[in-house]
Amino acid sequence: PIPNGNKQAMAWVNNMGRGNPNLHPVIVKNGGTSGFGTVIAINPTKDAAIFIGTNQVGSQPAAKGVEILRHLP
């Protein structure tokens, strides 16, 4: 099971907003290895997507991508 009511499909996570009806769902695929991390996140409600690539361990690109998409007007 995936926490917070999220769903997974072919390694993509459908982040449902932790049960908060004011947060739009964001579809996320992240990955990385020693020294870098990436994420592509899609907010279908706002017809928006973001890709973030980092070269710093612990930079949490997935969390930042979801946060950016949720704060778009």
N, CA, C, O and CB atoms as a CASP TS submission, in Angstrom:
PFRMAT TS
TARGET T0000
AUTHOR 0000-0000-0000
METHOD Language model
MODEL 1
PARENT N/A
ATOM      1  N   PRO     1       0.826  -1.209   0.000  1.00  0.00           N
ATOM      2  CA  PRO     1       0.000   0.000   0.000  1.00  0.00           C
ATOM      3  C   PRO     1       0.860   1.259   0.000  1.00  0.00           C
ATOM      4  O   PRO     1       1.967   1.277   0.539  1.00  0.00           O
ATOM      5  CB  PRO     1      -0.934   0.006   1.212  1.00  0.00           C
ATOM      6  N   ILE     2       0.336   2.288  -0.605  1.00  0.00           N
ATOM      7  CA  ILE     2       1.004   3.583  -0.658  1.00  0.00           C
ATOM      8  C   ILE     2       0.310   4.501   0.347  1.00  0.00           C
ATOM      9  O   ILE     2      -0.920   4.539   0.382  1.00  0.00           O
ATOM     10  CB  ILE     2       0.972   4.193  -2.112  1.00  0.00           C
ATOM     11  N   PRO     3       1.062   5.241   1.165  1.00  0.00           N
ATOM     12  CA  PRO     3       0.445   6.061   2.208  1.00  0.00           C
ATOM     13  C   PRO     3      -0.340   7.251   1.665  1.00  0.00           C
ATOM     14  O   PRO     3      -0.208   7.619   0.498  1.00  0.00           O
ATOM     15  CB  PRO     3       1.503   6.556   3.147  1.00  0.00           C
ATOM     16  N   ASN     4      -1.143   7.833   2.513  1.00  0.00           N
ATOM     17  CA  ASN     4      -1.887   9.071   2.252  1.00  0.00           C
ATOM     18  C   ASN     4      -2.925   8.944   1.157  1.00  0.00           C
ATOM     19  O   ASN     4      -3.286   9.955   0.554  1.00  0.00           O
ATOM     20  CB  ASN     4      -0.939  10.159   1.891  1.00  0.00           C
ATOM     21  N   GLY     5      -3.420   7.760   0.874  1.00  0.00           N
ATOM     22  CA  GLY     5      -4.471   7.602  -0.122  1.00  0.00           C
ATOM     23  C   GLY     5      -4.000   7.740  -1.553  1.00  0.00           C
ATOM     24  O   GLY     5      -4.823   7.868  -2.459  1.00  0.00           O
ATOM     25  N   ASN     6      -2.683   7.717  -1.783  1.00  0.00           N
ATOM     26  CA  ASN     6      -2.161   7.808  -3.141  1.00  0.00           C
ATOM     27  C   ASN     6      -2.365   6.486  -3.862  1.00  0.00           C
ATOM     28  O   ASN     6      -2.609   5.460  -3.227  1.00  0.00           O
ATOM     29  CB  ASN     6      -0.669   8.193  -3.130  1.00  0.00           C
ATOM     30  N   LYS     7      -2.267   6.506  -5.195  1.00  0.00           N
ATOM     31  CA  LYS     7      -2.381   5.306  -6.012  1.00  0.00           C
ATOM     32  C   LYS     7      -1.137   5.194  -6.883  1.00  0.00           C
ATOM     33  O   LYS     7      -0.481   6.200  -7.153  1.00  0.00           O
ATOM     34  CB  LYS     7      -3.674   5.335  -6.882  1.00  0.00           C
ATOM     35  N   GLN     8      -0.801   3.974  -7.330  1.00  0.00           N
ATOM     36  CA  GLN     8       0.357   3.778  -8.189  1.00  0.00           C
ATOM     37  C   GLN     8      -0.054   3.043  -9.446  1.00  0.00           C
ATOM     38  O   GLN     8      -0.845   2.101  -9.400  1.00  0.00           O
ATOM     39  CB  GLN     8       1.461   3.011  -7.454  1.00  0.00           C
ATOM     40  N   ALA     9       0.499   3.488 -10.591  1.00  0.00           N
ATOM     41  CA  ALA     9       0.225   2.857 -11.875  1.00  0.00           C
ATOM     42  C   ALA     9       1.514   2.868 -12.687  1.00  0.00           C
ATOM     43  O   ALA     9       1.994   3.929 -13.085  1.00  0.00           O
ATOM     44  CB  ALA     9      -0.934   3.588 -12.637  1.00  0.00           C
ATOM     45  N   MET    10       2.073   1.688 -12.931  1.00  0.00           N
ATOM     46  CA  MET    10       3.306   1.553 -13.703  1.00  0.00           C
ATOM     47  C   MET    10       4.398   2.478 -13.171  1.00  0.00           C
ATOM     48  O   MET    10       5.074   3.162 -13.939  1.00  0.00           O
ATOM     49  CB  MET    10       3.043   1.848 -15.181  1.00  0.00           C
ATOM     50  N   ALA    11       4.559   2.492 -11.853  1.00  0.00           N
ATOM     51  CA  ALA    11       5.570   3.269 -11.135  1.00  0.00           C
ATOM     52  C   ALA    11       5.293   4.770 -11.127  1.00  0.00           C
ATOM     53  O   ALA    11       6.140   5.537 -10.669  1.00  0.00           O
ATOM     54  CB  ALA    11       6.918   3.018 -11.739  1.00  0.00           C
ATOM     55  N   TRP    12       4.156   5.204 -11.612  1.00  0.00           N
ATOM     56  CA  TRP    12       3.726   6.590 -11.468  1.00  0.00           C
ATOM     57  C   TRP    12       2.849   6.662 -10.223  1.00  0.00           C
ATOM     58  O   TRP    12       2.046   5.760  -9.986  1.00  0.00           O
ATOM     59  CB  TRP    12       2.958   7.100 -12.750  1.00  0.00           C
ATOM     60  N   VAL    13       2.986   7.700  -9.440  1.00  0.00           N
ATOM     61  CA  VAL    13       2.183   7.867  -8.235  1.00  0.00           C
ATOM     62  C   VAL    13       1.154   8.957  -8.485  1.00  0.00           C
ATOM     63  O   VAL    13       1.488  10.054  -8.933  1.00  0.00           O
ATOM     64  CB  VAL    13       3.073   8.212  -7.005  1.00  0.00           C
ATOM     65  N   ASN    14      -0.092   8.642  -8.190  1.00  0.00           N
ATOM     66  CA  ASN    14      -1.166   9.627  -8.280  1.00  0.00           C
ATOM     67  C   ASN    14      -1.344  10.203  -6.887  1.00  0.00           C
ATOM     68  O   ASN    14      -2.012   9.610  -6.040  1.00  0.00           O
ATOM     69  CB  ASN    14      -2.510   8.993  -8.827  1.00  0.00           C
ATOM     70  N   ASN    15      -0.739  11.372  -6.652  1.00  0.00           N
ATOM     71  CA  ASN    15      -0.775  12.033  -5.356  1.00  0.00           C
ATOM     72  C   ASN    15      -2.115  12.740  -5.224  1.00  0.00           C
ATOM     73  O   ASN    15      -2.355  13.758  -5.872  1.00  0.00           O
ATOM     74  CB  ASN    15       0.412  13.034  -5.194  1.00  0.00           C
ATOM     75  N   MET    16      -2.981  12.198  -4.386  1.00  0.00           N
ATOM     76  CA  MET    16      -4.368  12.659  -4.304  1.00  0.00           C
ATOM     77  C   MET    16      -4.570  13.835  -3.357  1.00  0.00           C
ATOM     78  O   MET    16      -5.707  14.264  -3.161  1.00  0.00           O
ATOM     79  CB  MET    16      -5.243  11.529  -3.872  1.00  0.00           C
ATOM     80  N   GLY    17      -3.520  14.363  -2.773  1.00  0.00           N
ATOM     81  CA  GLY    17      -3.659  15.537  -1.926  1.00  0.00           C
ATOM     82  C   GLY    17      -3.887  15.231  -0.462  1.00  0.00           C
ATOM     83  O   GLY    17      -4.458  16.044   0.265  1.00  0.00           O
ATOM     84  N   ARG    18      -3.446  14.069  -0.026  1.00  0.00           N
ATOM     85  CA  ARG    18      -3.507  13.702   1.388  1.00  0.00           C
ATOM     86  C   ARG    18      -4.897  13.888   1.986  1.00  0.00           C
ATOM     87  O   ARG    18      -5.029  14.294   3.141  1.00  0.00           O
ATOM     88  CB  ARG    18      -2.509  14.518   2.171  1.00  0.00           C
ATOM     89  N   GLY    19      -5.932  13.590   1.202  1.00  0.00           N
ATOM     90  CA  GLY    19      -7.300  13.687   1.698  1.00  0.00           C
ATOM     91  C   GLY    19      -7.859  15.090   1.764  1.00  0.00           C
ATOM     92  O   GLY    19      -8.989  15.281   2.212  1.00  0.00           O
ATOM     93  N   ASN    20      -7.088  16.085   1.325  1.00  0.00           N
ATOM     94  CA  ASN    20      -7.550  17.471   1.347  1.00  0.00           C
ATOM     95  C   ASN    20      -8.260  17.770   0.033  1.00  0.00           C
ATOM     96  O   ASN    20      -7.619  17.758  -1.018  1.00  0.00           O
ATOM     97  CB  ASN    20      -6.363  18.458   1.577  1.00  0.00           C
ATOM     98  N   PRO    21      -9.576  18.041   0.060  1.00  0.00           N
ATOM     99  CA  PRO    21     -10.308  18.288  -1.183  1.00  0.00           C
ATOM    100  C   PRO    21      -9.887  19.573  -1.893  1.00  0.00           C
ATOM    101  O   PRO    21     -10.250  19.775  -3.052  1.00  0.00           O
ATOM    102  CB  PRO    21     -11.779  18.341  -0.898  1.00  0.00           C
ATOM    103  N   ASN    22      -9.128  20.448  -1.221  1.00  0.00           N
ATOM    104  CA  ASN    22      -8.664  21.692  -1.837  1.00  0.00           C
ATOM    105  C   ASN    22      -7.370  21.510  -2.631  1.00  0.00           C
ATOM    106  O   ASN    22      -6.943  22.426  -3.334  1.00  0.00           O
ATOM    107  CB  ASN    22      -8.459  22.748  -0.770  1.00  0.00           C
ATOM    108  N   LEU    23      -6.741  20.336  -2.526  1.00  0.00           N
ATOM    109  CA  LEU    23      -5.506  20.071  -3.265  1.00  0.00           C
ATOM    110  C   LEU    23      -5.821  19.220  -4.484  1.00  0.00           C
ATOM    111  O   LEU    23      -6.405  18.143  -4.364  1.00  0.00           O
ATOM    112  CB  LEU    23      -4.455  19.367  -2.365  1.00  0.00           C
ATOM    113  N   HIS    24      -5.432  19.707  -5.663  1.00  0.00           N
ATOM    114  CA  HIS    24      -5.669  18.967  -6.900  1.00  0.00           C
ATOM    115  C   HIS    24      -4.744  17.760  -6.971  1.00  0.00           C
ATOM    116  O   HIS    24      -3.620  17.818  -6.473  1.00  0.00           O
ATOM    117  CB  HIS    24      -5.465  19.876  -8.129  1.00  0.00           C
ATOM    118  N   PRO    25      -5.197  16.659  -7.585  1.00  0.00           N
ATOM    119  CA  PRO    25      -4.315  15.506  -7.775  1.00  0.00           C
ATOM    120  C   PRO    25      -3.120  15.871  -8.662  1.00  0.00           C
ATOM    121  O   PRO    25      -3.256  16.633  -9.620  1.00  0.00           O
ATOM    122  CB  PRO    25      -5.097  14.331  -8.394  1.00  0.00           C
ATOM    123  N   VAL    26      -1.971  15.330  -8.337  1.00  0.00           N
ATOM    124  CA  VAL    26      -0.761  15.520  -9.129  1.00  0.00           C
ATOM    125  C   VAL    26      -0.187  14.134  -9.413  1.00  0.00           C
ATOM    126  O   VAL    26      -0.017  13.333  -8.494  1.00  0.00           O
ATOM    127  CB  VAL    26       0.286  16.443  -8.384  1.00  0.00           C
ATOM    128  N   ILE    27       0.112  13.849 -10.676  1.00  0.00           N
ATOM    129  CA  ILE    27       0.665  12.566 -11.097  1.00  0.00           C
ATOM    130  C   ILE    27       2.184  12.723 -11.168  1.00  0.00           C
ATOM    131  O   ILE    27       2.686  13.644 -11.812  1.00  0.00           O
ATOM    132  CB  ILE    27       0.067  12.101 -12.485  1.00  0.00           C
ATOM    133  N   VAL    28       2.909  11.825 -10.507  1.00  0.00           N
ATOM    134  CA  VAL    28       4.343  12.013 -10.298  1.00  0.00           C
ATOM    135  C   VAL    28       5.126  10.758 -10.689  1.00  0.00           C
ATOM    136  O   VAL    28       4.710   9.637 -10.394  1.00  0.00           O
ATOM    137  CB  VAL    28       4.624  12.376  -8.832  1.00  0.00           C
ATOM    138  N   LYS    29       6.264  10.962 -11.360  1.00  0.00           N
ATOM    139  CA  LYS    29       7.247   9.898 -11.609  1.00  0.00           C
ATOM    140  C   LYS    29       8.609  10.465 -11.257  1.00  0.00           C
ATOM    141  O   LYS    29       9.065  11.434 -11.866  1.00  0.00           O
ATOM    142  CB  LYS    29       7.205   9.386 -13.111  1.00  0.00           C
ATOM    143  N   ASN    30       9.254   9.862 -10.278  1.00  0.00           N
ATOM    144  CA  ASN    30      10.575  10.355  -9.897  1.00  0.00           C
ATOM    145  C   ASN    30      11.585   9.224  -9.951  1.00  0.00           C
ATOM    146  O   ASN    30      11.228   8.048 -10.023  1.00  0.00           O
ATOM    147  CB  ASN    30      10.543  10.980  -8.492  1.00  0.00           C
ATOM    148  N   GLY    31      12.842   9.602  -9.913  1.00  0.00           N
ATOM    149  CA  GLY    31      13.900   8.609  -9.953  1.00  0.00           C
ATOM    150  C   GLY    31      15.243   9.263  -9.719  1.00  0.00           C
ATOM    151  O   GLY    31      15.335  10.479  -9.554  1.00  0.00           O
ATOM    152  N   GLY    32      16.257   8.472  -9.707  1.00  0.00           N
ATOM    153  CA  GLY    32      17.592   9.005  -9.508  1.00  0.00           C
ATOM    154  C   GLY    32      18.535   7.911  -9.062  1.00  0.00           C
ATOM    155  O   GLY    32      18.146   6.755  -8.894  1.00  0.00           O
ATOM    156  N   THR    33      19.755   8.294  -8.879  1.00  0.00           N
ATOM    157  CA  THR    33      20.785   7.387  -8.386  1.00  0.00           C
ATOM    158  C   THR    33      21.828   8.243  -7.696  1.00  0.00           C
ATOM    159  O   THR    33      21.623   9.442  -7.503  1.00  0.00           O
ATOM    160  CB  THR    33      21.416   6.523  -9.545  1.00  0.00           C
ATOM    161  N   SER    34      22.915   7.653  -7.333  1.00  0.00           N
ATOM    162  CA  SER    34      23.938   8.360  -6.574  1.00  0.00           C
ATOM    163  C   SER    34      24.306   9.691  -7.222  1.00  0.00           C
ATOM    164  O   SER    34      24.917   9.724  -8.290  1.00  0.00           O
ATOM    165  CB  SER    34      25.175   7.492  -6.434  1.00  0.00           C
ATOM    166  N   GLY    35      23.936  10.768  -6.575  1.00  0.00           N
ATOM    167  CA  GLY    35      24.351  12.084  -7.041  1.00  0.00           C
ATOM    168  C   GLY    35      23.344  12.865  -7.841  1.00  0.00           C
ATOM    169  O   GLY    35      23.594  14.035  -8.130  1.00  0.00           O
ATOM    170  N   PHE    36      22.212  12.286  -8.221  1.00  0.00           N
ATOM    171  CA  PHE    36      21.229  13.091  -8.935  1.00  0.00           C
ATOM    172  C   PHE    36      19.821  12.562  -8.699  1.00  0.00           C
ATOM    173  O   PHE    36      19.627  11.414  -8.298  1.00  0.00           O
ATOM    174  CB  PHE    36      21.540  13.115 -10.432  1.00  0.00           C
ATOM    175  N   GLY    37      18.847  13.427  -8.957  1.00  0.00           N
ATOM    176  CA  GLY    37      17.441  13.041  -8.831  1.00  0.00           C
ATOM    177  C   GLY    37      16.616  13.767  -9.875  1.00  0.00           C
ATOM    178  O   GLY    37      16.978  14.863 -10.304  1.00  0.00           O
ATOM    179  N   THR    38      15.516  13.169 -10.284  1.00  0.00           N
ATOM    180  CA  THR    38      14.638  13.773 -11.285  1.00  0.00           C
ATOM    181  C   THR    38      13.183  13.535 -10.910  1.00  0.00           C
ATOM    182  O   THR    38      12.857  12.630 -10.142  1.00  0.00           O
ATOM    183  CB  THR    38      14.933  13.204 -12.689  1.00  0.00           C
ATOM    184  N   VAL    39      12.332  14.360 -11.465  1.00  0.00           N
ATOM    185  CA  VAL    39      10.889  14.171 -11.326  1.00  0.00           C
ATOM    186  C   VAL    39      10.200  14.797 -12.529  1.00  0.00           C
ATOM    187  O   VAL    39      10.621  15.838 -13.035  1.00  0.00           O
ATOM    188  CB  VAL    39      10.360  14.793  -9.995  1.00  0.00           C
ATOM    189  N   ILE    40       9.147  14.153 -12.971  1.00  0.00           N
ATOM    190  CA  ILE    40       8.193  14.787 -13.869  1.00  0.00           C
ATOM    191  C   ILE    40       6.867  14.705 -13.131  1.00  0.00           C
ATOM    192  O   ILE    40       6.465  13.636 -12.670  1.00  0.00           O
ATOM    193  CB  ILE    40       8.139  14.087 -15.314  1.00  0.00           C
ATOM    194  N   ALA    41       6.195  15.837 -13.023  1.00  0.00           N
ATOM    195  CA  ALA    41       4.925  15.900 -12.302  1.00  0.00           C
ATOM    196  C   ALA    41       3.898  16.595 -13.189  1.00  0.00           C
ATOM    197  O   ALA    41       4.209  17.563 -13.883  1.00  0.00           O
ATOM    198  CB  ALA    41       5.083  16.648 -10.934  1.00  0.00           C
ATOM    199  N   ILE    42       2.677  16.086 -13.154  1.00  0.00           N
ATOM    200  CA  ILE    42       1.606  16.589 -14.022  1.00  0.00           C
ATOM    201  C   ILE    42       0.403  16.926 -13.158  1.00  0.00           C
ATOM    202  O   ILE    42      -0.015  16.128 -12.319  1.00  0.00           O
ATOM    203  CB  ILE    42       1.225  15.546 -15.125  1.00  0.00           C
ATOM    204  N   ASN    43      -0.152  18.117 -13.371  1.00  0.00           N
ATOM    205  CA  ASN    43      -1.393  18.512 -12.713  1.00  0.00           C
ATOM    206  C   ASN    43      -2.453  18.611 -13.806  1.00  0.00           C
ATOM    207  O   ASN    43      -2.577  19.658 -14.441  1.00  0.00           O
ATOM    208  CB  ASN    43      -1.236  19.880 -11.922  1.00  0.00           C
ATOM    209  N   PRO    44      -3.227  17.536 -14.044  1.00  0.00           N
ATOM    210  CA  PRO    44      -4.195  17.550 -15.141  1.00  0.00           C
ATOM    211  C   PRO    44      -5.320  18.557 -14.936  1.00  0.00           C
ATOM    212  O   PRO    44      -5.909  19.026 -15.910  1.00  0.00           O
ATOM    213  CB  PRO    44      -4.782  16.179 -15.316  1.00  0.00           C
ATOM    214  N   THR    45      -5.627  18.896 -13.692  1.00  0.00           N
ATOM    215  CA  THR    45      -6.682  19.874 -13.415  1.00  0.00           C
ATOM    216  C   THR    45      -6.312  21.242 -13.969  1.00  0.00           C
ATOM    217  O   THR    45      -7.174  21.967 -14.465  1.00  0.00           O
ATOM    218  CB  THR    45      -6.944  19.971 -11.905  1.00  0.00           C
ATOM    219  N   LYS    46      -5.028  21.599 -13.887  1.00  0.00           N
ATOM    220  CA  LYS    46      -4.554  22.906 -14.351  1.00  0.00           C
ATOM    221  C   LYS    46      -3.853  22.822 -15.699  1.00  0.00           C
ATOM    222  O   LYS    46      -3.323  23.824 -16.180  1.00  0.00           O
ATOM    223  CB  LYS    46      -3.614  23.509 -13.329  1.00  0.00           C
ATOM    224  N   ASP    47      -3.842  21.627 -16.326  1.00  0.00           N
ATOM    225  CA  ASP    47      -3.197  21.423 -17.621  1.00  0.00           C
ATOM    226  C   ASP    47      -1.746  21.907 -17.578  1.00  0.00           C
ATOM    227  O   ASP    47      -1.303  22.662 -18.443  1.00  0.00           O
ATOM    228  CB  ASP    47      -3.975  22.156 -18.733  1.00  0.00           C
ATOM    229  N   ALA    48      -1.014  21.453 -16.550  1.00  0.00           N
ATOM    230  CA  ALA    48       0.359  21.905 -16.356  1.00  0.00           C
ATOM    231  C   ALA    48       1.244  20.713 -15.995  1.00  0.00           C
ATOM    232  O   ALA    48       0.787  19.724 -15.423  1.00  0.00           O
ATOM    233  CB  ALA    48       0.431  22.995 -15.255  1.00  0.00           C
ATOM    234  N   ALA    49       2.529  20.839 -16.346  1.00  0.00           N
ATOM    235  CA  ALA    49       3.506  19.808 -16.008  1.00  0.00           C
ATOM    236  C   ALA    49       4.839  20.483 -15.707  1.00  0.00           C
ATOM    237  O   ALA    49       5.094  21.607 -16.138  1.00  0.00           O
ATOM    238  CB  ALA    49       3.654  18.767 -17.164  1.00  0.00           C
ATOM    239  N   ILE    50       5.685  19.774 -14.958  1.00  0.00           N
ATOM    240  CA  ILE    50       7.002  20.304 -14.633  1.00  0.00           C
ATOM    241  C   ILE    50       8.004  19.148 -14.631  1.00  0.00           C
ATOM    242  O   ILE    50       7.674  18.031 -14.231  1.00  0.00           O
ATOM    243  CB  ILE    50       6.990  21.043 -13.253  1.00  0.00           C
ATOM    244  N   PHE    51       9.227  19.428 -15.081  1.00  0.00           N
ATOM    245  CA  PHE    51      10.331  18.477 -14.967  1.00  0.00           C
ATOM    246  C   PHE    51      11.424  19.158 -14.167  1.00  0.00           C
ATOM    247  O   PHE    51      11.767  20.310 -14.431  1.00  0.00           O
ATOM    248  CB  PHE    51      10.855  18.011 -16.378  1.00  0.00           C
ATOM    249  N   ILE    52      11.970  18.452 -13.195  1.00  0.00           N
ATOM    250  CA  ILE    52      13.084  18.972 -12.408  1.00  0.00           C
ATOM    251  C   ILE    52      14.187  17.928 -12.423  1.00  0.00           C
ATOM    252  O   ILE    52      13.940  16.748 -12.176  1.00  0.00           O
ATOM    253  CB  ILE    52      12.645  19.316 -10.941  1.00  0.00           C
ATOM    254  N   GLY    53      15.397  18.365 -12.711  1.00  0.00           N
ATOM    255  CA  GLY    53      16.582  17.515 -12.622  1.00  0.00           C
ATOM    256  C   GLY    53      17.578  18.166 -11.676  1.00  0.00           C
ATOM    257  O   GLY    53      17.846  19.362 -11.794  1.00  0.00           O
ATOM    258  N   THR    54      18.129  17.406 -10.745  1.00  0.00           N
ATOM    259  CA  THR    54      19.079  17.955  -9.776  1.00  0.00           C
ATOM    260  C   THR    54      20.348  17.117  -9.758  1.00  0.00           C
ATOM    261  O   THR    54      20.342  15.941 -10.123  1.00  0.00           O
ATOM    262  CB  THR    54      18.453  18.012  -8.366  1.00  0.00           C
ATOM    263  N   ASN    55      21.422  17.740  -9.332  1.00  0.00           N
ATOM    264  CA  ASN    55      22.681  17.011  -9.163  1.00  0.00           C
ATOM    265  C   ASN    55      23.164  17.138  -7.721  1.00  0.00           C
ATOM    266  O   ASN    55      24.362  17.227  -7.454  1.00  0.00           O
ATOM    267  CB  ASN    55      23.760  17.539 -10.144  1.00  0.00           C
ATOM    268  N   GLN    56      22.201  17.142  -6.799  1.00  0.00           N
ATOM    269  CA  GLN    56      22.521  17.258  -5.383  1.00  0.00           C
ATOM    270  C   GLN    56      21.729  16.213  -4.599  1.00  0.00           C
ATOM    271  O   GLN    56      20.502  16.174  -4.691  1.00  0.00           O
ATOM    272  CB  GLN    56      22.216  18.687  -4.861  1.00  0.00           C
ATOM    273  N   VAL    57      22.400  15.387  -3.845  1.00  0.00           N
ATOM    274  CA  VAL    57      21.748  14.352  -3.047  1.00  0.00           C
ATOM    275  C   VAL    57      20.861  15.009  -1.991  1.00  0.00           C
ATOM    276  O   VAL    57      21.267  15.976  -1.346  1.00  0.00           O
ATOM    277  CB  VAL    57      22.799  13.419  -2.380  1.00  0.00           C
ATOM    278  N   GLY    58      19.661  14.485  -1.818  1.00  0.00           N
ATOM    279  CA  GLY    58      18.759  14.979  -0.784  1.00  0.00           C
ATOM    280  C   GLY    58      17.979  16.225  -1.148  1.00  0.00           C
ATOM    281  O   GLY    58      17.376  16.845  -0.272  1.00  0.00           O
ATOM    282  N   SER    59      17.971  16.610  -2.410  1.00  0.00           N
ATOM    283  CA  SER    59      17.292  17.851  -2.816  1.00  0.00           C
ATOM    284  C   SER    59      15.784  17.689  -2.963  1.00  0.00           C
ATOM    285  O   SER    59      15.084  18.691  -3.106  1.00  0.00           O
ATOM    286  CB  SER    59      17.866  18.344  -4.122  1.00  0.00           C
ATOM    287  N   GLN    60      15.264  16.480  -2.933  1.00  0.00           N
ATOM    288  CA  GLN    60      13.830  16.176  -2.963  1.00  0.00           C
ATOM    289  C   GLN    60      13.084  16.821  -4.138  1.00  0.00           C
ATOM    290  O   GLN    60      12.148  17.589  -3.918  1.00  0.00           O
ATOM    291  CB  GLN    60      13.200  16.622  -1.673  1.00  0.00           C
ATOM    292  N   PRO    61      13.483  16.521  -5.379  1.00  0.00           N
ATOM    293  CA  PRO    61      12.807  17.139  -6.520  1.00  0.00           C
ATOM    294  C   PRO    61      11.326  16.775  -6.611  1.00  0.00           C
ATOM    295  O   PRO    61      10.531  17.593  -7.072  1.00  0.00           O
ATOM    296  CB  PRO    61      13.497  16.738  -7.795  1.00  0.00           C
ATOM    297  N   ALA    62      10.932  15.570  -6.185  1.00  0.00           N
ATOM    298  CA  ALA    62       9.515  15.188  -6.275  1.00  0.00           C
ATOM    299  C   ALA    62       8.659  16.073  -5.382  1.00  0.00           C
ATOM    300  O   ALA    62       7.615  16.561  -5.815  1.00  0.00           O
ATOM    301  CB  ALA    62       9.325  13.710  -5.887  1.00  0.00           C
ATOM    302  N   ALA    63       9.081  16.284  -4.158  1.00  0.00           N
ATOM    303  CA  ALA    63       8.319  17.136  -3.241  1.00  0.00           C
ATOM    304  C   ALA    63       8.232  18.562  -3.767  1.00  0.00           C
ATOM    305  O   ALA    63       7.185  19.201  -3.670  1.00  0.00           O
ATOM    306  CB  ALA    63       8.956  17.129  -1.845  1.00  0.00           C
ATOM    307  N   LYS    64       9.333  19.058  -4.324  1.00  0.00           N
ATOM    308  CA  LYS    64       9.334  20.423  -4.861  1.00  0.00           C
ATOM    309  C   LYS    64       8.438  20.538  -6.094  1.00  0.00           C
ATOM    310  O   LYS    64       7.732  21.534  -6.255  1.00  0.00           O
ATOM    311  CB  LYS    64      10.763  20.854  -5.212  1.00  0.00           C
ATOM    312  N   GLY    65       8.463  19.525  -6.965  1.00  0.00           N
ATOM    313  CA  GLY    65       7.612  19.547  -8.157  1.00  0.00           C
ATOM    314  C   GLY    65       6.139  19.563  -7.808  1.00  0.00           C
ATOM    315  O   GLY    65       5.367  20.323  -8.393  1.00  0.00           O
ATOM    316  N   VAL    66       5.739  18.726  -6.852  1.00  0.00           N
ATOM    317  CA  VAL    66       4.338  18.701  -6.416  1.00  0.00           C
ATOM    318  C   VAL    66       3.958  20.045  -5.807  1.00  0.00           C
ATOM    319  O   VAL    66       2.884  20.576  -6.092  1.00  0.00           O
ATOM    320  CB  VAL    66       4.097  17.560  -5.396  1.00  0.00           C
ATOM    321  N   GLU    67       4.827  20.591  -4.975  1.00  0.00           N
ATOM    322  CA  GLU    67       4.540  21.879  -4.332  1.00  0.00           C
ATOM    323  C   GLU    67       4.372  22.988  -5.368  1.00  0.00           C
ATOM    324  O   GLU    67       3.447  23.793  -5.262  1.00  0.00           O
ATOM    325  CB  GLU    67       5.659  22.246  -3.348  1.00  0.00           C
ATOM    326  N   ILE    68       5.248  23.040  -6.361  1.00  0.00           N
ATOM    327  CA  ILE    68       5.153  24.070  -7.404  1.00  0.00           C
ATOM    328  C   ILE    68       3.840  23.938  -8.162  1.00  0.00           C
ATOM    329  O   ILE    68       3.145  24.933  -8.368  1.00  0.00           O
ATOM    330  CB  ILE    68       6.344  23.971  -8.381  1.00  0.00           C
ATOM    331  N   LEU    69       3.491  22.726  -8.581  1.00  0.00           N
ATOM    332  CA  LEU    69       2.254  22.538  -9.346  1.00  0.00           C
ATOM    333  C   LEU    69       1.016  22.884  -8.532  1.00  0.00           C
ATOM    334  O   LEU    69       0.036  23.387  -9.082  1.00  0.00           O
ATOM    335  CB  LEU    69       2.155  21.105  -9.836  1.00  0.00           C
ATOM    336  N   ARG    70       1.047  22.625  -7.254  1.00  0.00           N
ATOM    337  CA  ARG    70      -0.121  22.923  -6.416  1.00  0.00           C
ATOM    338  C   ARG    70      -0.273  24.416  -6.156  1.00  0.00           C
ATOM    339  O   ARG    70      -1.363  24.866  -5.801  1.00  0.00           O
ATOM    340  CB  ARG    70      -0.017  22.181  -5.090  1.00  0.00           C
ATOM    341  N   HIS    71       0.789  25.193  -6.325  1.00  0.00           N
ATOM    342  CA  HIS    71       0.719  26.630  -6.076  1.00  0.00           C
ATOM    343  C   HIS    71       0.508  27.459  -7.337  1.00  0.00           C
ATOM    344  O   HIS    71       0.465  28.687  -7.261  1.00  0.00           O
ATOM    345  CB  HIS    71       1.969  27.080  -5.395  1.00  0.00           C
ATOM    346  N   LEU    72       0.378  26.823  -8.480  1.00  0.00           N
ATOM    347  CA  LEU    72       0.101  27.576  -9.705  1.00  0.00           C
ATOM    348  C   LEU    72      -1.299  28.176  -9.628  1.00  0.00           C
ATOM    349  O   LEU    72      -2.216  27.549  -9.099  1.00  0.00           O
ATOM    350  CB  LEU    72       0.238  26.666 -10.961  1.00  0.00           C
ATOM    351  N   PRO    73      -1.463  29.379 -10.150  1.00  0.00           N
ATOM    352  CA  PRO    73      -2.811  29.992 -10.123  1.00  0.00           C
ATOM    353  C   PRO    73      -3.790  29.267 -11.030  1.00  0.00           C
ATOM    354  O   PRO    73      -4.955  29.657 -11.118  1.00  0.00           O
ATOM    355  CB  PRO    73      -2.734  31.460 -10.536  1.00  0.00           C
TER
END
